[in-house]
Amino acid sequence: MPDELKANELGTAPKRMAIRWVKSAIGYNVRQKRTLKALGLTKLGQVVVHDDTPAVRGMIRAVIHLVQVEEQP
């Protein structure tokens, strides 16, 4: 069963992460640029919020040198 369903059954919300794009992707691989777009980042300095899931963590790991991550309560 997915973690989101377990968290909702317990009456708590899943953890959230704020992802800020802090470094330009110019000169980096196209795959990393596509990962930024898949995370919902379209402009430098933009912040998006996602649930803390293994899929999102994997995307962040691929572009960790371009983003800054904060966990939200």
C-alpha positions as CSV (number, residue, x, y, z in Angstrom):
1,M,0.0,0.0,0.0
2,P,1.4,3.5,-0.9
3,D,2.7,5.7,1.9
4,E,0.1,8.4,1.1
5,L,-2.7,6.0,1.9
6,K,-1.1,4.9,5.1
7,A,-0.6,8.5,6.2
8,N,-4.2,9.4,5.4
9,E,-5.5,6.4,7.3
10,L,-3.6,7.6,10.4
11,G,-5.1,11.0,10.0
12,T,-1.8,12.7,9.2
13,A,-0.8,14.3,5.9
14,P,2.3,13.1,3.9
15,K,5.5,15.0,4.3
16,R,6.0,17.8,1.8
17,M,9.2,19.2,0.3
18,A,9.8,22.7,-1.2
19,I,12.1,22.6,-4.1
20,R,13.8,25.9,-5.3
21,W,15.6,26.1,-8.6
22,V,18.9,28.0,-7.8
23,K,21.3,27.3,-10.6
24,S,20.9,27.6,-14.4
25,A,20.7,24.4,-16.4
26,I,22.7,25.9,-19.3
27,G,25.5,23.6,-20.2
28,Y,24.0,20.6,-18.5
29,N,22.6,17.4,-20.0
30,V,19.1,17.6,-21.7
31,R,18.0,14.8,-19.4
32,Q,18.6,17.1,-16.3
33,K,16.7,19.9,-18.0
34,R,13.8,17.6,-18.6
35,T,13.9,16.5,-14.9
36,L,13.6,20.1,-13.8
37,K,10.6,20.5,-16.1
38,A,9.0,17.2,-14.7
39,L,9.4,18.7,-11.2
40,G,7.3,21.6,-12.4
41,L,10.2,24.1,-12.4
42,T,10.1,26.5,-15.4
43,K,11.9,29.6,-14.2
44,L,15.1,30.1,-12.2
45,G,14.3,31.0,-8.6
46,Q,10.9,29.3,-8.7
47,V,9.7,27.2,-5.8
48,V,7.4,24.1,-6.1
49,V,6.0,21.9,-3.4
50,H,5.8,18.1,-3.8
51,D,4.9,15.2,-1.5
52,D,8.0,13.3,-0.2
53,T,7.9,10.2,-2.3
54,P,10.7,7.9,-3.6
55,A,10.0,9.1,-7.2
56,V,10.4,12.8,-6.3
57,R,13.5,12.0,-4.2
58,G,15.0,10.3,-7.3
59,M,14.3,13.2,-9.5
60,I,15.8,15.6,-6.9
61,R,18.9,13.4,-6.7
62,A,19.4,13.7,-10.4
63,V,19.5,17.6,-10.3
64,I,20.7,18.2,-6.7
65,H,23.4,20.5,-8.0
66,L,20.8,22.8,-9.5
67,V,18.2,22.9,-6.7
68,Q,17.8,23.6,-3.0
69,V,15.4,21.4,-1.0
70,E,13.6,22.2,2.3
71,E,11.4,19.8,4.1
72,Q,8.1,21.3,5.3
73,P,6.3,20.2,8.5
